[in-house]
Amino acid sequence: MADDGGYQGTGNGSTNGAGTDSNGDAEEVIAQLFDDYQAGFNDYDIDRICDCFALPAIIWQHEKGHVFNDDEELIENIEALLKALEKEGVSHSDFHVVSSHVSGSTALVTLDWTQESSDGEAVFEFTCHYQLIQDGADWVIACIVNE
């Protein structure tokens, strides 16, 4: 996951969980985190999306911040989001890495997302900034700011 945006998520179904010894290893595990996150959206898999988060988690969107203290609160939010995406006909989500920076057990990653209908038309295009933390061997999302 390089700052030049060279990494492209694949959503191949692997799990986030390898240990990290250096920034290169961290970036590989973080790349897998976003593959899992993307796959969760593409499969409308609430549990897979939830597994990508630390709790409590903060999500800023529409100029409001929301704190999700437990799985139940996060699941409720993701269910509502997936219902809205389904209503808009989103069948595939893809991202492009804009930037990433790993420092110790924290990371900042910015992704440009495109969410498309089944005929390949862009339904939504937006940018998200992610603050990640290392939790044991895993990297998880602690905060999202949606533009």
Secondary structure as UniProt FT lines:
FT   TURN            3..4
FT   HELIX           23..42
FT   TURN            43..44
FT   HELIX           46..50
FT   TURN            51..52
FT   STRAND          53..61
FT   TURN            62..63
FT   STRAND          64..68
FT   HELIX           71..87
FT   TURN            88..89
FT   STRAND          92..103
FT   TURN            104..105
FT   STRAND          106..116
FT   TURN            118..119
FT   STRAND          122..135
FT   TURN            136..137
FT   STRAND          138..146
//
